Amino acid sequence: MNSMQPLADRMRPRTLEEFAGQTHILGPGKPLRLAIEGDKLHSMVLWGAPGTGKTTLARMVAHYARAHFISLSAVMAGVKEVRAAVAEAQRQRAAGRATVLFIDEVHRFNKAQQDAFLPYIEDGTFVFIGATTENPSFELNNALLSRSRVYVLKPLSAADLRALIDRALADAERGLGGLNLEMPAELRDRLAQAADGDARRALNFLEIAADLAEPRDDGRRLVHDRLLDEVLAGGSVRRFDKGGEAFYDQISALHKAVRGSAPDAALYWLARMLDGGCDPRYIARRVVRMASEDIGNADPRALGLALDAWEVQERLGSPEGELALAQAVTYLACAPKSNAVYRAFGAAQADAREHGSLEVPLHLRNAPTRLMKSLDYGKGYRYAHDEPEGYAAGENYFPEPLRGRRYYHPVARGLEQKIAEKLAHLRALDARRREQADD
């Protein structure tokens, strides 16, 4: 065993049976497993969180196919390295051997760099395997995606990680089996949970714990509670990539939980985002959006409370500001919901775009000068405060081609129920005015 080689690297699975998790694509009878076992190579993109086995799976594909394996990182590789890889693949092909070209973090290549692979994928110079933690739909070119099959690798379950930890502790050849380590079952479970779906993180934690294990009189070395606390301290931040897939998934979950009137779920996603390092000011801005988009006039207090929480966050910082955000999120989740303003504004925007620069009706224009009055600016305007009920029944406030348009349809919830009743009364006054005009 190479003592300088990290445990996570030593414990890489050598067979499909050893592969931890991913049974949805590697279980018996699954298409990818059948392709690997049947030596049917095809280009693919492996999409998943760190530590889910993307690099290991790429190596395994090449191993089962007895193909030459070339690995490049998009972080480090440039044109020179890519050309060298293509030349090597061409030499291997001339010798009758297939090549797997693996590009780690392929999303970091720009469009031109990604397009450079296309001719060699097309002519069979190599089988392309890209690994990414980002959504391929946004980060990879359509041309590359159309020539590759995307496989989603899921975070490992706690049970998968526990089995991996047990195997590493028992394996005397590649793992820690020769160190006489003693680690109670409940600590193994805790370590598996703290690794948060990441096999590499689990094995790295385990290796550190093994190095620090306390010697005992019987020659065994003990991993105890306090030691594990020290190992895990500061190292168990949950998955969260600012601006990445996890970021947008979690803010989407928070927004949908608020919209769905689920305060407990909303608090959970708020806590997850803050725990992962999200800027609370970003969350505050999104909470203000939720107040207008999903609650609106059903409870106008929601917008004020959201703005207050934002101000508290700006003035006091953490943790007081985060508590204010939690207050706002729970209030919004429990408030009556309406997207009537959101829909109405969208419809008005669509008309504004579609109908161009319609003229303001003359009776609605200001007439501060004699010339403008002579041109009938403001003529016939009815001052609402001088009208019965403070409402100029039958008045048109639209450009003429849009007369009678209705965008805002209040829902029968919260304050909007009262607003709907008021608008219905005003429209009845409009109808009465029209009847009188017809007579």
C-alpha positions in Angstrom: 0.0 0.0 0.0 1.3 3.5 -0.9 1.1 5.4 2.3 1.3 8.7 0.4 -1.7 7.9 -1.7 -4.9 9.3 -0.2 -7.4 6.7 1.1 -10.1 8.0 -1.2 -7.9 7.2 -4.2 -6.8 3.8 -2.9 -10.4 2.8 -2.3 -11.6 3.6 -5.8 -13.8 0.7 -6.9 -12.2 -1.7 -9.4 -15.4 -3.4 -10.5 -19.0 -2.5 -11.0 -19.9 -4.6 -7.9 -17.7 -2.4 -5.7 -19.2 0.9 -7.1 -21.1 2.7 -4.3 -24.6 3.9 -5.1 -25.8 4.9 -8.6 -27.9 1.8 -8.9 -30.4 3.8 -11.0 -27.8 3.7 -13.9 -25.4 0.9 -12.8 -27.8 -1.7 -11.3 -28.3 -5.1 -13.0 -30.1 -4.6 -16.3 -29.7 -0.9 -16.4 -28.6 0.6 -19.8 -25.3 2.0 -18.8 -24.3 -1.2 -17.0 -25.3 -3.3 -20.0 -23.2 -1.0 -22.3 -20.2 -1.2 -20.0 -20.4 -5.0 -19.6 -21.1 -5.4 -23.4 -18.1 -3.3 -24.4 -20.5 -0.9 -26.2 -18.7 2.5 -25.7 -20.5 5.7 -26.4 -19.8 9.3 -25.5 -21.4 10.6 -22.4 -21.6 13.4 -19.9 -21.6 12.5 -16.2 -23.5 15.1 -14.2 -23.4 15.0 -10.4 -22.2 16.6 -7.2 -18.6 16.2 -6.0 -17.8 12.7 -4.6 -20.5 10.8 -6.5 -18.0 8.8 -8.6 -17.8 10.6 -12.0 -14.0 10.2 -12.5 -14.1 6.6 -11.1 -16.9 5.7 -13.5 -15.1 7.1 -16.5 -12.0 5.1 -15.6 -14.1 2.0 -15.2 -15.7 2.5 -18.6 -12.2 2.5 -20.2 -11.1 -0.4 -18.1 -14.0 -2.7 -19.0 -13.5 -1.8 -22.7 -9.7 -2.3 -22.5 -9.4 1.2 -24.0 -6.6 3.7 -23.6 -7.6 6.4 -21.0 -6.6 10.0 -21.3 -7.6 12.4 -18.5 -7.7 16.2 -18.8 -9.0 18.9 -16.4 -10.8 21.8 -18.1 -9.4 24.0 -15.3 -5.8 23.3 -16.3 -5.8 22.1 -19.9 -5.5 24.5 -22.9 -5.2 24.1 -26.7 -1.7 22.4 -26.4 -3.0 19.7 -24.0 -6.1 19.0 -26.1 -4.1 18.7 -29.3 -1.7 16.3 -27.6 -4.6 14.2 -26.4 -6.1 14.1 -29.9 -2.7 13.1 -31.4 -2.3 10.3 -28.8 -5.8 9.0 -29.5 -5.0 9.0 -33.2 -1.9 6.9 -32.6 -3.9 4.5 -30.4 -6.5 4.2 -33.1 -3.8 3.4 -35.7 -2.6 0.7 -33.4 -6.1 -0.8 -33.2 -7.0 0.4 -29.7 -9.9 2.6 -28.7 -9.4 5.7 -26.5 -11.5 7.3 -23.8 -10.9 11.0 -23.5 -12.1 12.1 -20.1 -12.6 15.9 -19.5 -13.1 16.8 -15.8 -15.1 19.9 -15.1 -16.0 20.1 -18.8 -18.3 23.1 -18.2 -15.3 25.3 -17.7 -14.4 25.0 -21.4 -15.9 27.8 -23.5 -18.0 27.2 -26.6 -15.1 27.1 -29.0 -13.2 24.7 -26.9 -16.2 22.4 -26.6 -16.8 22.6 -30.4 -13.2 21.5 -31.0 -14.0 18.0 -29.8 -16.9 17.5 -32.2 -15.0 16.3 -35.3 -13.1 13.7 -33.3 -16.2 12.4 -31.6 -17.8 12.2 -35.0 -15.0 10.2 -36.7 -14.4 7.9 -33.8 -11.0 9.1 -32.8 -12.0 8.8 -29.2 -15.0 8.2 -27.0 -15.7 11.4 -25.1 -16.7 11.4 -21.4 -17.2 14.8 -19.7 -17.8 15.3 -16.0 -19.6 18.3 -14.6 -21.2 19.5 -11.4 -23.3 22.0 -13.4 -26.5 21.6 -15.3 -25.4 20.5 -18.8 -28.5 22.2 -20.3 -27.0 25.6 -19.4 -23.2 24.9 -19.5 -22.6 22.6 -22.5 -23.2 23.3 -26.2 -26.2 21.7 -27.8 -23.9 20.2 -30.5 -21.9 18.4 -27.8 -25.0 17.3 -25.9 -26.5 15.9 -29.1 -23.5 13.6 -29.5 -23.4 12.5 -25.9 -25.8 10.8 -23.5 -26.2 12.5 -20.1 -26.2 10.4 -17.0 -27.1 11.9 -13.6 -25.1 10.7 -10.6 -27.0 11.2 -7.4 -25.4 12.0 -4.0 -24.7 8.8 -2.1 -27.2 7.8 0.6 -26.0 7.5 4.2 -26.4 3.7 3.9 -24.1 3.7 0.8 -21.5 5.8 2.6 -21.7 3.6 5.8 -21.0 0.6 3.6 -18.0 2.4 2.1 -16.7 3.3 5.5 -17.0 -0.3 6.7 -15.2 -1.6 3.7 -12.3 0.9 4.1 -12.0 -0.1 7.8 -11.9 -3.8 6.9 -9.7 -3.7 3.8 -6.1 -4.5 4.8 -4.8 -4.2 1.2 -6.1 -0.8 0.2 -7.8 0.5 3.2 -7.2 0.8 6.9 -7.7 -2.8 7.9 -4.1 -3.2 9.1 -4.2 -0.4 11.6 -6.3 -2.1 14.3 -8.8 0.7 14.4 -11.8 0.6 16.6 -14.7 2.9 15.6 -18.1 2.3 17.2 -21.1 1.8 14.8 -22.8 5.0 16.0 -19.7 7.1 15.0 -19.5 5.4 11.6 -23.2 6.4 11.1 -22.4 9.9 12.2 -19.5 10.1 9.8 -21.6 8.8 6.9 -24.3 11.5 7.7 -21.7 14.3 7.9 -20.2 13.4 4.5 -23.5 14.6 3.0 -23.6 12.3 0.0 -19.9 12.7 -0.9 -17.8 9.5 -0.9 -14.5 11.4 -1.2 -15.4 13.5 1.8 -16.4 10.5 3.9 -13.0 8.7 3.2 -11.0 11.9 3.8 -12.7 12.4 7.2 -12.1 8.7 8.0 -8.4 9.0 7.0 -7.9 12.0 9.3 -9.7 10.2 12.1 -7.4 7.2 11.6 -4.3 9.4 11.8 -5.5 10.9 15.1 -6.9 7.7 16.7 -6.0 7.3 20.3 -3.7 4.3 21.1 -4.9 1.7 23.7 -3.1 -0.7 25.9 -4.3 -3.7 23.9 -2.6 -2.3 20.8 -5.8 -1.1 19.2 -6.4 2.5 18.3 -9.7 4.1 19.2 -11.8 6.7 17.3 -14.0 8.3 20.0 -16.6 11.0 20.1 -14.4 13.9 20.9 -11.9 13.0 18.2 -14.7 12.8 15.6 -16.0 16.1 16.7 -12.6 17.7 16.0 -12.4 16.0 12.6 -15.8 17.1 11.5 -15.6 20.6 12.9 -15.9 23.1 10.1 -15.8 20.4 7.5 -19.4 19.4 7.2 -20.9 22.3 5.2 -23.8 21.1 3.1 -23.7 21.2 -0.7 -24.2 24.7 -1.9 -22.6 26.3 -4.9 -23.2 30.1 -5.2 -24.5 30.6 -8.7 -24.6 26.9 -9.4 -27.2 24.2 -9.8 -27.7 23.7 -6.0 -28.1 27.4 -5.5 -31.0 27.8 -8.0 -32.6 24.5 -6.9 -32.7 25.6 -3.3 -34.0 29.2 -3.9 -36.6 27.6 -6.2 -37.6 25.2 -3.3 -37.8 28.1 -0.9 -40.0 30.2 -3.2 -42.3 27.3 -4.0 -42.7 26.4 -0.3 -43.7 30.0 0.5 -46.1 29.9 -2.5 -47.5 26.6 -1.3 -48.2 27.9 2.2 -45.7 25.5 3.8 -43.9 27.5 6.5 -42.0 24.6 7.9 -40.5 23.6 4.5 -39.8 27.3 3.8 -37.9 27.6 7.0 -35.9 24.4 6.2 -34.8 25.8 2.8 -34.0 29.1 4.3 -31.8 27.4 6.8 -30.2 25.2 4.2 -29.2 28.3 2.1 -27.9 30.2 5.0 -26.0 27.1 6.2 -24.4 26.7 2.8 -23.1 30.3 2.8 -25.7 32.1 0.7 -25.6 35.9 1.1 -28.6 36.8 3.3 -29.1 39.9 1.3 -29.8 37.9 -1.8 -32.4 35.9 0.1 -33.9 39.2 1.4 -34.3 40.5 -2.2 -36.0 37.3 -3.2 -38.4 37.4 -0.2 -39.5 40.9 -1.3 -40.2 39.4 -4.8 -42.3 36.6 -3.2 -44.3 39.2 -1.3 -45.3 40.9 -4.5 -45.5 37.9 -6.8 -47.4 35.4 -4.7 -49.2 37.5 -2.1 -49.7 40.9 -3.5 -52.9 42.7 -2.5 -54.3 39.7 -0.7 -52.1 40.9 2.2 -50.2 44.2 1.4 -48.5 43.9 4.8 -46.4 41.1 3.5 -44.4 43.5 1.3 -43.7 45.8 4.2 -42.6 43.0 6.4 -40.3 41.7 3.7 -38.7 45.1 3.3 -38.4 45.5 7.1 -36.6 42.1 7.3 -34.2 43.2 4.5 -33.5 46.4 6.5 -32.8 44.5 9.7 -30.4 42.3 7.8 -28.6 45.3 6.4 -28.4 47.1 9.8 -27.7 44.3 12.2 -26.2 41.5 10.1 -26.1 38.0 11.5 -27.7 36.4 13.5 -30.4 39.0 14.1 -31.0 39.7 10.4 -31.4 36.0 9.7 -34.1 35.7 12.4 -35.9 38.6 10.8 -35.7 36.8 7.4 -37.2 33.7 9.1 -40.0 35.8 10.5 -40.8 37.3 7.1 -40.6 33.9 5.4 -43.0 32.3 7.8 -45.5 35.2 7.6 -45.4 35.1 3.8 -45.9 31.3 3.8 -49.0 31.7 6.1 -50.5 34.7 4.3 -53.3 34.5 1.8 -52.0 34.0 -1.7 -52.7 35.9 -4.8 -50.7 36.3 -8.1 -53.3 38.7 -9.5 -51.0 41.7 -9.5 -48.2 39.6 -11.0 -50.5 38.4 -13.8 -52.0 41.8 -14.4 -48.7 43.5 -14.7 -47.5 40.8 -17.2 -50.6 41.3 -19.3 -50.2 45.1 -19.3 -46.5 44.7 -20.3 -47.6 42.5 -23.2 -50.1 45.1 -24.4 -47.5 47.9 -24.1 -45.1 45.9 -26.2 -47.7 44.7 -28.8 -49.5 48.0 -29.4 -46.6 50.4 -29.6 -46.8 54.1 -28.7 -50.5 54.7 -28.5 -51.5 58.3 -27.9 -52.7 59.5 -24.5 -56.4 60.5 -24.9 -56.8 64.3 -25.1 -59.0 64.4 -22.0 -56.2 62.8 -19.9 -53.5 65.2 -20.9 -52.4 68.2 -18.9 -53.0 71.7 -20.3 -50.6 74.1 -18.5 -50.4 76.5 -21.5 -52.9 78.4 -23.5 -51.8 76.6 -26.7 -52.4 73.2 -25.2 -55.9 74.3 -24.0 -56.6 75.5 -27.5 -55.7 72.0 -28.8 -58.3 70.5 -26.4 -55.8 69.1 -24.0 -57.7 68.1 -20.9 -61.1 68.9 -22.4 -63.9 66.9 -21.0 -61.9 65.5 -18.1 -64.0 64.7 -15.1 -62.4 65.3 -11.7 -63.1 62.1 -9.7 -63.3 63.9 -6.4 -66.3 66.0 -7.6 -68.2 62.9 -8.8 -70.7 60.9 -6.7 -68.8 58.4 -4.5 -65.6 60.0 -5.7 -65.7 58.0 -8.9 -66.2 59.2 -12.5 -68.4 56.4 -13.7 -68.0 55.4 -17.3 -64.7 57.4 -17.8 -62.1 55.8 -20.1 -58.5 56.0 -18.9 -57.0 53.9 -21.7 -55.8 54.8 -25.2 -58.9 54.3 -27.4 -57.8 51.0 -29.0 -57.5 49.4 -25.5 -60.7 50.8 -24.1 -62.3 48.3 -21.6 -59.2 46.2 -21.1 -59.1 44.3 -17.8 -55.8 43.0 -16.4 -56.4 42.8 -12.7 -58.6 40.0 -11.4 -58.5 39.9 -7.6 -58.8 36.5 -6.0 -61.4 35.6 -3.4 -58.8 35.5 -0.6 -57.6 38.0 2.0 -57.9 41.7 1.3 -58.4 41.0 -2.4 -61.8 39.7 -1.6 -62.8 43.2 -0.5 -61.0 44.7 -3.5 -63.0 42.5 -5.8 -66.3 43.6 -4.2 -65.3 47.2 -4.6 -64.3 46.8 -8.3 -67.6 44.9 -9.0 -69.5 47.9 -7.5 -67.6 50.4 -9.6 -68.2 48.4 -12.8 -71.9 48.4 -12.0 -71.8 52.2 -11.8 -70.0 52.1 -15.2 -72.7 50.0 -16.7 -75.4 52.3 -15.3 -73.7 55.3 -16.8 -73.5 53.6 -20.2 -77.3 52.8 -20.0 -78.1 56.4 -19.2 -75.9 57.5 -22.2 -77.8 55.1 -24.5 -81.1 56.5 -23.4 
